[in-house]
């Protein structure tokens, strides 16, 4: 008993395989694009934080000296010395 498959069967089988392949490859391609966007966002975030770390490290090095520490406190926290009056003028 030999079963013969007709031309219609092979066309349907080929179409099913092509649709399945396109579905799987399409999902993987979309996933790859999504991951690539996440990598780019994390790379930008990494460079931003690297710059912030460099700025903060420089600030910490400068704050080790009393002269700069006093200047920093006066400018950023409006601190004042004994017997001083500080006036803040906003433009």
C-alpha positions as a LaTeX table, in Angstrom:
\begin{tabular}{lrrr}
\hline
Residue & $x$ (\AA) & $y$ (\AA) & $z$ (\AA) \\
\hline
Unk1 & 0.00 & 0.00 & 0.00 \\
Unk2 & 1.73 & 3.08 & $-1.23$ \\
Unk3 & 0.33 & 6.49 & $-0.31$ \\
Unk4 & 0.83 & 9.19 & $-2.87$ \\
Unk5 & 0.67 & 12.80 & $-1.90$ \\
Unk6 & $-0.74$ & 15.17 & $-4.42$ \\
Unk7 & 0.48 & 18.53 & $-5.52$ \\
Unk8 & $-2.01$ & 20.31 & $-3.24$ \\
Unk9 & $-0.59$ & 18.60 & $-0.13$ \\
Unk10 & 2.94 & 19.80 & $-0.90$ \\
Unk11 & 1.77 & 23.36 & $-1.51$ \\
Unk12 & $-0.10$ & 23.40 & 1.82 \\
Unk13 & 2.83 & 21.78 & 3.67 \\
Unk14 & 5.27 & 24.31 & 2.19 \\
Unk15 & 2.96 & 27.20 & 3.11 \\
Unk16 & 2.66 & 25.94 & 6.71 \\
Unk17 & 6.44 & 25.62 & 7.02 \\
Unk18 & 7.00 & 29.11 & 5.55 \\
Unk19 & 4.41 & 30.70 & 7.87 \\
Unk20 & 5.91 & 28.97 & 10.90 \\
Unk21 & 9.44 & 30.01 & 9.91 \\
Unk22 & 8.40 & 33.64 & 9.35 \\
Unk23 & 6.63 & 33.67 & 12.71 \\
Unk24 & 9.66 & 32.32 & 14.60 \\
Unk25 & 12.22 & 34.50 & 12.79 \\
Unk26 & 9.99 & 37.58 & 13.14 \\
Unk27 & 9.64 & 37.10 & 16.88 \\
Unk28 & 13.39 & 36.66 & 17.26 \\
Unk29 & 14.06 & 39.76 & 15.14 \\
Unk30 & 11.67 & 41.87 & 17.23 \\
Unk31 & 13.27 & 40.55 & 20.40 \\
Unk32 & 16.73 & 41.40 & 19.06 \\
Unk33 & 15.65 & 44.97 & 18.24 \\
Unk34 & 14.19 & 45.38 & 21.73 \\
Unk35 & 17.38 & 44.13 & 23.35 \\
Unk36 & 19.50 & 46.42 & 21.15 \\
Unk37 & 17.45 & 49.43 & 22.32 \\
Unk38 & 17.90 & 48.40 & 25.94 \\
Unk39 & 21.66 & 48.04 & 25.42 \\
Unk40 & 21.84 & 51.52 & 23.88 \\
Unk41 & 19.84 & 53.02 & 26.76 \\
Unk42 & 22.06 & 51.32 & 29.34 \\
Unk43 & 25.20 & 52.47 & 27.52 \\
Unk44 & 23.99 & 56.08 & 27.62 \\
Unk45 & 23.13 & 55.68 & 31.30 \\
Unk46 & 26.57 & 54.21 & 32.01 \\
Unk47 & 28.35 & 57.15 & 30.35 \\
Unk48 & 26.16 & 59.61 & 32.29 \\
Unk49 & 26.99 & 57.98 & 35.61 \\
Unk50 & 30.68 & 57.72 & 34.73 \\
Unk51 & 30.73 & 61.48 & 34.18 \\
Unk52 & 28.90 & 62.06 & 37.47 \\
Unk53 & 31.39 & 59.84 & 39.31 \\
Unk54 & 34.29 & 61.78 & 37.80 \\
Unk55 & 32.72 & 65.11 & 38.85 \\
Unk56 & 32.00 & 63.87 & 42.37 \\
Unk57 & 35.51 & 62.45 & 42.73 \\
Unk58 & 36.97 & 65.81 & 41.74 \\
Unk59 & 34.69 & 67.55 & 44.22 \\
Unk60 & 35.69 & 65.16 & 47.01 \\
Unk61 & 39.37 & 65.75 & 46.31 \\
Unk62 & 38.83 & 69.51 & 46.45 \\
Unk63 & 36.77 & 69.30 & 49.65 \\
Unk64 & 39.75 & 67.80 & 51.49 \\
Unk65 & 41.19 & 71.31 & 51.70 \\
Unk66 & 39.69 & 73.65 & 54.30 \\
Unk67 & 39.78 & 76.73 & 52.09 \\
Unk68 & 37.66 & 75.15 & 49.39 \\
Unk69 & 35.41 & 73.49 & 51.96 \\
Unk70 & 34.57 & 76.88 & 53.46 \\
Unk71 & 33.97 & 78.38 & 50.01 \\
Unk72 & 31.72 & 75.45 & 49.04 \\
Unk73 & 29.70 & 75.71 & 52.25 \\
Unk74 & 29.18 & 79.45 & 51.79 \\
Unk75 & 28.12 & 79.16 & 48.14 \\
Unk76 & 25.88 & 76.11 & 48.33 \\
Unk77 & 24.49 & 76.15 & 51.83 \\
Unk78 & 24.56 & 79.90 & 52.54 \\
Unk79 & 26.58 & 79.32 & 55.69 \\
Unk80 & 28.22 & 82.16 & 57.49 \\
Unk81 & 31.02 & 82.70 & 59.95 \\
Unk82 & 30.68 & 84.08 & 63.45 \\
Unk83 & 29.71 & 87.75 & 63.63 \\
Unk84 & 28.90 & 87.86 & 59.91 \\
Unk85 & 25.75 & 88.89 & 58.13 \\
Unk86 & 24.99 & 87.31 & 54.79 \\
Unk87 & 22.68 & 88.96 & 52.35 \\
Unk88 & 21.37 & 86.96 & 49.42 \\
Unk89 & 20.62 & 89.06 & 46.38 \\
Unk90 & 18.61 & 87.32 & 43.71 \\
Unk91 & 18.52 & 88.71 & 40.23 \\
\hline
\end{tabular}
